[in-house]
């Protein structure tokens, strides 16, 4: 029996290789995975042209996945440098890479990325349109927008961020509401501008079936973008954000009718007390589709530390239902992140994702921590380093300050509580000279 997409296969009861891979990774029954895929609660982004892909699942009951943003721009066109970041991101455990390239040899970078990356690849074709077409935004036609989308699909991209819900009605909310930061989504702002300049409807909303035709043919997942995501605490959970979310829920149902997999993108900046409610709202309005969030950043006043503000929000969001976290680096709002920024961002978001998985009771999540606890109780330093999320940093800290007693650290020395308890519990005496 043939199938068009992973969702179609699940609905027909066909077990694909991708499903078997994901079920094994998640330690769940493939039948349970398929049941959730059939109703859109689980997805496996998997472009038929991405042959190097090591499949991952996203959604309800699965490990929280993380995404890393990379790509070239007018001010940073070094392909080799960005590819080096990709390799490090993969080594650090990223399950997804979003290529946000917007200038220069964007296709060359994208095709290299897809060819070498076992992680799923996402793009925002809107970013690429102006540079690729070498035209002013106002002069780009609907057909030309879709030509760029088609090229990304043919190049093997697994998921596409398309701001199809930012239609004229949702955009009007931005005009009316007293937003401090208006639209902070790059793709959303470009579409808003195109609509204003041409006095036309959002081409991806108006021609959504055309988009679905392309996605269905190559099994590309639609990541329905939140063009009206809040760019500051003041703008969170306002009418513009909710108006767009309602539209995304309707578009999700239309995609599912065509067996196209969907995830929903979410905020943004948001106070901690609003996060749980927003997660519930998204799941309700978008019918349980996987939720992909940027942050949320829980305060606006920590530039240089936004990997921390986003990790706090990300942990709360994932604990309350978000399925996929986009990393934020210390360079957020300030400049293109370098390699060190990227590492800080990845570790922060991995901490958030893992902490949430423990809270959600994801199978096997707690085992990692229990193994670390055993290594600490045994003062097994090599074992602790091997289990650490970042294997290099803790070893470097210990090497930089050697203790007098190897079975302790330089903070407590022979007064180490674990060392004391181990000796006493083993029946040994404890003297001042030990």
N, C-alpha and C positions, 0 to 999 in steps of 0.2 A: 504494500500500500504506500502510495506517495504522500508527501506532505509539503507544504509551502514554507512554514516557519516552525520554530520550536513550540510555539503555542498551538499551532494546528496539529502538530504531532501529538502533543499531550491530549488534546481533545479527541483525537482518533485512537488513543490508547497505544500509540507507537513509542517504544522506548528508544531514544536516540543515544548515540555515544556521548554527547554532551550531557545528557541527563544522568547517565551512569557515572560520569566523571564527577559531576557536582554532588550527587548523592553520596558517593564514596568520601569526598572531601568533607562533607557536612555531617557524616555519620548518621544519615537518615535513610529511610526506605525510599527507593525510587518511585514507588507508587504514591507515597505521600507528596513528594516533590511534584509529580505530574498532576496530581489533583489540584494543587495550588496554582500551577502554571496554567491549567485549563481555564481558571477563572481570573487570571491576571495578577494574583497575589505574589507569585514568584516569577522571575524572568531569568533567562540566560542570554545576554547580549552576544550575538554570534553571527557576524556577517559571513556569508558563504565564501567570500574571497579572502578572509583572514585565516590563512592556513597555518600560521604559527601559534594560534590561540590555544591557551590552556584554560578551558572553560571555567567560569565562576557563576554562581547563582546569586541573585539579589532579591531580597524580599522577606516576608514574614517567616519567622522561625529559623532563618539562616544567619550565619555570622555577619556582623556589620562590616561592610566592605569600605575601602578608602580609595579616593581618587587624588591624583597629583596633576596639577596644571603645568604645562610646559609650552614651548613654542617660540618662534622667532618673530621679531617686530622690526620696525624701522630703526630703532635705537639699539637693537641687539640681534644681528643677523648671522651670528656664528653658528652654523649647523652642527659642527663638531662639538662645540660647548654644550649645546642643548642635548645632543645624543649622549654625551657623557652624563648629563643629569638623568636622562632616561635610564641608563644602566644602573646608576646609583639608586634611583627610585625603585627599580625592580629588586635590587639587592636588599632594600630596606622593607620590602613586603607590600608594595603598592599593588592592588588588584586591578587598577585602571589608570590609564594615562589619558588626559584630555589635551589634545593638540590645539592650542589657541592661537596658532600662527596667523598673522594678519598682514604680513608684508614680505616681499622678496620671494625666495625659492620655497614657497609654502608647499607645493606639491612634491618637490624633491624630498623635503623633510618628512612629509606625511607618508609617502610610499616607503621610505627607509624605516620609519617607525613601525608601520604595519608589518613589514617583512620580518623585523627582528623581535618584535614584542610578543611574549606569551600573555601579557596583560591585555584586557579589553581596551579598545581605543575609542575615544569619543572626540567629536569636533563640533564647532559652531560655524556652519557654512557662511552665516551672515558676516562673520569676521573676515572671511577670505574673499568675499564678493568684490569689494572695492579694489583691492590690490590685484586680484586675479583678472578682473575685467578691465582694469585701468580706465575707469569711468567715474564721473561724479555720481554721488549717491542718487541724486534726483533723476538722473538719466538712465539708471538701470531698469530694465524691463522685467516683467514677471517671468517671462521665459528665461531670461538670463539668470535670475535668482535660482530657478530650478535647474539650469545647466550646472551651476556650481554644486548644488545638492547632489545631483546625479554623479558628478565627478568624484565627490567624497565617497559616495556609496560604492562606486566601481573600484575605488582605491582600497576598499576593504574595511572601512570604518564600522565599528560595531554598534555605536549609538550616536545619534545626532541630537544636539540641542536645538530645538526649533521653537521660537516664541510665538506659537500659533494662537495662543489665548489672548494676546494683546491686540484685540480687535478695536474697532473705533469706539465701541461702547465702553470698553475697559479704559481706553486711552482718555476718554472724556472725563473719567474720574480723576485722572492725574491733573487735568486742567482745572477741575473744580475744587479738589481737596487741597488743604493747606499743608502740603508736604514740604518738609525742610530740604530734602535731597531729591525730590522728584523721581526721576528714573536713574538708577545707578547701574543697571544691567547694560553692558556694552551693546549686546545684540538687541536688547529691547529698545535702547535709545536710538539705535540706527533705524530700526523699523518704525518707531514713533516718528522720527524725522522724515523718513520716506513717505509715510502716510500723510503727514502735514504738508510736505512740499508738493505732493501730487494730488492731494485731496482724494485719496483712494483708500479702500479697505486693505487691511493686512493681507498680502498675497498668499501667505501660508494658511490663514484662516479661510479665505475665500476659495482657495484651491486645495483644500485639505485632502480630498479624495485623490488628487494627483500625487500628493506627497505619499499617501498610503500605498498607491500603486508601486512606487519606487521601493518603499520599505518592505513591502510584502515579497517582492521578487527576490530580494537578496537577504531576507530575514534580518533587517536592520531595526534595532530598537529605537523608538521615539522617546527622547528625553524632553518632555514638554516643559519648556523654559518659563521661568517666572520673571517676566520683564518688569513687573511691578513689585518685585521683592523690596522690602524696606532697607534703605541704606543708612538708617540711624534708628535709635530706639523710638524716637518721636513718631516715625512713620509706620511702626509695626502694627499689624492686624487692622489696618485701616480699610476703607471701602474699596480702594483701588486694588489692594492685594487680594481681598476676598472676591471681588468681582471677577478678577482674572482666574482665580482658583475655581470658581463655579464654571467658567468657560472650559477650563482644562478638564474638569470632570465630564462634561458633555463630549469633548473631543476624545477622551479616553474610551468611552463607550463606542464611539464610531470606529476607533482603531481596532478595538477588540472584535467588532463585527467582521473585520477583514483579517483577523488572526495576527495582527501586528502587535508586538510586545511594547509595553509602555512603562515608563517611570515618570514621576512628577518631581520637578525641581522646586525647592522651597527656600525660605529666608535663611540668610540675610542677617540683619541686626535686630535683636529682640531681647527685652528684659527676661530674666530667668523665669519669673512667675507667669509669663505668657507662653512659654515653650510647649508645655504639656498640652494646653488647650489647642495650640496650633497644630500639633501632631494629630490630635483627635479629629480636628476640623478637616485636615487634608485627607485622612483615611476615609472619613465619612463622605465628603464631597466627591472624592475621586475613587470611591468604590473599592478601597483596599489596595490600590496600585502601590508599588514600592515608592518610597519617598527618599529623595536625594537632596541633602541640605548643605548649604555653604555656611558652616558655623553651626548654629547662629552665634554671632558675636554678642556677648552679653553686656558690653559697655562700649562707649564710643571714645573713651579718653585714654586709651593705652596704645597709641601708635608705637611700633617697635616691639610690642609684646602681643600682637593680635593672634599669634598662634596659641597663646594661653587663653585669651578671651573666647576664642572660637572652640578650643578644646573643652572648656567648661560647658558651653552651650551645646556642643556636639554630643557630649556624654549624656546630658539631660534629654536631648532630642532622641538619641538612639534608644535610651532606656524607655522612652515613651512611644516608640514605634517607628522612628526614622531607620531606614535600612542601608543607607549609603551616605558616607560623609566625605565632603570635599575638603582637602587640607587648606589651611591658611598659614602663611609663613610670617616671620617677624617683619618682613618687608612690605606686607600688605598696606595699601594706600600710599606707599612711599617710593618704591622702585621695583624693577624686575628682580626677583630673588636670585641670589647666587647659590652655589652648591651647599654652603653651610646653612643658609636660610631654608633651603629645601629640606635638608635633613632635620632641622629643628621642627619644621612644619609637619613632616611625616611622622616623627616620633610622637609629637603632641597629639595628632589625630589618631594614631594607632592606640595610644593610651586611652583616649576617649572611647574608641570603638570597643576595645577589649573590656574596659570597665563596664560599658553598657551591656556587653554580651554576658558578663557574669550576672548582672542584675536581671537580665531577661531569661537566665537559665539555659542559654544555648549549650547543647551537648558538648562536653569536653572543655568548655571555656575555663572552668574553675580548676581543672586538672593542672594546668600550667602553673597557676599560683601555688597550689599545694606542693608541687614538685620544688618550686623555689623555696618554700617554707622548710621543706625537709633539708635542702642544701644549706640553708642558713642555720638550722638547728645543729647540723653536723659541722659547721664552720668549714664547709667544702667550698673554698673560694673558686677553683676552676669550674666546679659545677654551677655555682651562681653566675659566673660570667657566661657560661654556655647557655644558660636559661634566660639570660637578660634580653629584653627587647632590643636594646642597643648593646652589642657585645663588646664594643671598643671602649666606650666612655667609662664604665665602671672599672674596667681593668686599668685604664690610664690613671684614674683617681687613686686606686690602691698603689700602683707602681710609683706614683709621685710622692707618697708619704709612707714609707715602710715602717711597720710597728716593731717594737722590741720583741714581742712574742708573735710568732707566725700565726698562732691560732686566735689572733685578735686583730683589731685595727688601731690606728694611731689616735682615735678619739677616746676610747675607753681603756686601751691597753689591757693590763692584767685584771682590771676591774670589769672587763666585758661580762655582761649578764649571762650570755649564752655559754661562755667559757666557764664561768662559775657554776652554773647549773649542770653542765656536762660533767664536771669533776665531782661535784657533790653527789649527783645521781649515780655516778659510777663507783661511789664509796670511797673516794679519795679525800685526803685532808686538804685543807686550804690554808696556807700560811701567808704571811706578809711577803715572804721571799719568792713565792710561786710566780 
